[in-house]
Amino acid sequence: MPRVKPIVARTAEDLAEALGLEAAAAKEWQVQYALLKRLKEIVRRKGITHAEVAKRAGTSRTRVTAILNDDLEHVSSDLLIRIIGSLGYRVNVSVVRADTAA
């Protein structure tokens, strides 16, 4: 069996490139994981159950559990924002020019 050379991706952009995806996918991952990180902090600090989060957000407990276990497959940024909003928080977005932009 031929030996497989591992690829090390140090950034989301490197990972997208290694997977043959567009750089825009990397940016979306970054936004989603920033939202997820904050959502996990909120849930931990409030000490509420996955079932309570789901009830407030109008989604299923299994979906909330999957999200809080880092499974963002088939999860949109707007769902994450809706869940965060249902917990009494507001998401602020800022757009800044990238250093590499022309």
Contact map, one row per residue, 1 for C-alpha under 8 A:
111000000000000000000000000000000000000000000000000000000000000000000000000000000000000000000000000000
111100000000000000000000000000000000000000000000000000000000000000000000000000000000000000000000000000
111110000000000000000000000000000000000000000000000000000000000000000000000000000000000000000000000000
011111000000000000000000000000000000000000000000000000000000000000000000000000000000000000000000000000
001111100000000000000000000000000000000000000000000000000000000000000000000000000000000000000000000000
000111110000000000000000000000000000000000000000000000000000000000000000000000000000000000000000000000
000011111000000001000000000000000000000000000000000000000000000000000000000000000000000000000000000000
000001111100000000000000000000000000000000000000000000000000000000000000000000000000000000000000000000
000000111111011001000000000000000000000000000000000000000000000000000000000000000000000000000000000000
000000011111011000000000000000000000000000000000000000000000000000000000000000000000000000000000000000
000000001111111000000000000000000000000000000000000000000000000000000000000000000000000000000000000000
000000001111111100000000011011000000000000000000000000000000000000000000000000000000000000000000000000
000000000011111110000010011000000000000000000000000000000000000000000000000000000000000000000000000000
000000001111111111000000000000000000000000000000000000000000000000000000000000000000000000000000000000
000000001111111111100000010000000000000000000000000000000000000000000000000000000000000000000000000000
000000000001111111111110110000000000000000000000000000000000000000000000000000000000000000000000000000
000000000000111111111110000000000000000000000000000000000000000000000000000000000000000000000000000000
000000101000011111111000000000000000000000000000000000000000000000000000000000000000000000000000000000
000000000000001111111000000000000000000000000000000000000000000000000000000000000000000000000000000000
000000000000000111111100000000000000000000000000000000000000000000000000000000000000000000000000000000
000000000000000111111110100000000000000000000000000000000000000000000000000000000000000000000000000000
000000000000000110011111110000000000000000000000000000000000000000000000000000000000000000000000000000
000000000000100110001111111000000000000000000000000000000000000000000000000000000000000000000000000000
000000000000000000000111111100000000000000000000000000000000000000000000000000000000000000000000000000
000000000000000100001111111110000000000000000000000000000000000000000000000000000000000000000000000000
000000000001101100000111111111000000000000000000000000000000000000000000000000000000000000000000000000
000000000001100000000011111111100000000000000000000000000000000000000000000000000000000000000000000000
000000000000000000000001111111110000000000000000000000000000000000000000000000000000000000000000000000
000000000001000000000000111111111000000000000000000000000000000000000000000000000000000000000000000000
000000000001000000000000011111111100000000000000000000000000000000000000000000000000000000000000000000
000000000000000000000000001111111110000000000000000000000000000000000000000010000000000000000000000000
000000000000000000000000000111111111000000000000000000000000000000000001000110010000000000000000000000
000000000000000000000000000011111111100000000000000000000000000000000000000000000000000000000000000000
000000000000000000000000000001111111110000000000000000000000000000000000000000000000000000000000000000
000000000000000000000000000000111111111000000000000000000000000000000000000010011000000000000000000000
000000000000000000000000000000011111111100000000000000000000000000110100000000010000000000000000000000
000000000000000000000000000000001111111110000000000000000000000000000000000000000000000000000000000000
000000000000000000000000000000000111111111000000000000000000000000000000000000000000000000000000000000
000000000000000000000000000000000011111111100000000000000000000000000000000000010011000000000000000000
000000000000000000000000000000000001111111110000000000000000000000010000000000000000000000000000000000
000000000000000000000000000000000000111111111000000000000000000000000000000000000000000000000000000000
000000000000000000000000000000000000011111111100000000000000000000000000000000000000001000000000000000
000000000000000000000000000000000000001111111111100010000000000000000000000000000000000000000000000000
000000000000000000000000000000000000000111111111000000000000000000000000000000000000000000000000000000
000000000000000000000000000000000000000011111110000000000000000000000000000000000000000000000000000000
000000000000000000000000000000000000000001111111000000000000000000000000000000000000000000000000000000
000000000000000000000000000000000000000000111111100000000000000000000000000000000000000000000000000000
000000000000000000000000000000000000000000110111110110000000000000000000000000000000000000000000000000
000000000000000000000000000000000000000000100011111110000000000000000000000000000000000000000000000000
000000000000000000000000000000000000000000000001111111000000100110000000000000000000000000000000000000
000000000000000000000000000000000000000000000000111111100001100100000000000000000000000000000000000000
000000000000000000000000000000000000000000000001111111110000000000000000000000000000000000000000000000
000000000000000000000000000000000000000000100001111111111000100100000000000000000010011000000000000000
000000000000000000000000000000000000000000000000011111111111101100000000000000000010000000000000000000
000000000000000000000000000000000000000000000000001111111111100000000000000000000000000000000000000000
000000000000000000000000000000000000000000000000000111111100000000000000000000000010011000000000000000
000000000000000000000000000000000000000000000000000011111110000000000000000000000110011000000000000000
000000000000000000000000000000000000000000000000000001111111000000000000000000000000000000000000000000
000000000000000000000000000000000000000000000000000001101111101100000000000000000000000000000000000000
000000000000000000000000000000000000000000000000001001100111111100000000000000000000000000000000000000
000000000000000000000000000000000000000000000000011011100011111110000000000000000000000000000000000000
000000000000000000000000000000000000000000000000000000000001111111000000000000000000000000000000000000
000000000000000000000000000000000000000000000000000001000011111111100000000000000000000000000000000000
000000000000000000000000000000000000000000000000011011000011111111110000000000000000000000000000000000
000000000000000000000000000000000000000000000000010000000000111111111000000000000000000000000000000000
000000000000000000000000000000000000000000000000000000000000011111111111000000000000000000000000000000
000000000000000000000000000000000001000000000000000000000000001111111111001000000000000000000000000000
000000000000000000000000000000000001000100000000000000000000000111111110000000000000000000000000000000
000000000000000000000000000000000000000000000000000000000000000011111110000000000000000000000000000000
000000000000000000000000000000000001000000000000000000000000000001111111000000000000000000000000000000
000000000000000000000000000000000000000000000000000000000000000001111111100000000000000000000000000000
000000000000000000000000000000010000000000000000000000000000000001100111111100000000000000000000000000
000000000000000000000000000000000000000000000000000000000000000000000011111000000000000000000000000000
000000000000000000000000000000000000000000000000000000000000000000000001111100000000000000000000000000
000000000000000000000000000000000000000000000000000000000000000000100001111110110000000000000000000000
000000000000000000000000000000010000000000000000000000000000000000000001011111110000000000000000000000
000000000000000000000000000000110010000000000000000000000000000000000000001111111000000000000000000000
000000000000000000000000000000000000000000000000000000000000000000000000000111111100000000000000000000
000000000000000000000000000000000000000000000000000000000000000000000000001111111110000000000000000000
000000000000000000000000000000010011001000000000000000000000000000000000001111111111000000000000000000
000000000000000000000000000000000010000000000000000000000000000000000000000011111111100001100000000000
000000000000000000000000000000000000000000000000000000001000000000000000000001111111110000000000000000
000000000000000000000000000000000000001000000000000011011000000000000000000000111111111000000000000000
000000000000000000000000000000000000001000000000000000000000000000000000000000011111111111100000000000
000000000000000000000000000000000000000000000000000000000000000000000000000000001111111111100000000000
000000000000000000000000000000000000000000000000000010011000000000000000000000000111111110000000000000
000000000000000000000000000000000000000001000000000010011000000000000000000000000011111110000000000000
000000000000000000000000000000000000000000000000000000000000000000000000000000000001111111000000000000
000000000000000000000000000000000000000000000000000000000000000000000000000000000001111111100000000000
000000000000000000000000000000000000000000000000000000000000000000000000000000001001100111110000000000
000000000000000000000000000000000000000000000000000000000000000000000000000000001001100011111000000000
000000000000000000000000000000000000000000000000000000000000000000000000000000000000000001111100000000
000000000000000000000000000000000000000000000000000000000000000000000000000000000000000000111110000000
000000000000000000000000000000000000000000000000000000000000000000000000000000000000000000011111000000
000000000000000000000000000000000000000000000000000000000000000000000000000000000000000000001111100000
000000000000000000000000000000000000000000000000000000000000000000000000000000000000000000000111110000
000000000000000000000000000000000000000000000000000000000000000000000000000000000000000000000011111010
000000000000000000000000000000000000000000000000000000000000000000000000000000000000000000000001111110
000000000000000000000000000000000000000000000000000000000000000000000000000000000000000000000000111110
000000000000000000000000000000000000000000000000000000000000000000000000000000000000000000000000011111
000000000000000000000000000000000000000000000000000000000000000000000000000000000000000000000000111111
000000000000000000000000000000000000000000000000000000000000000000000000000000000000000000000000000111
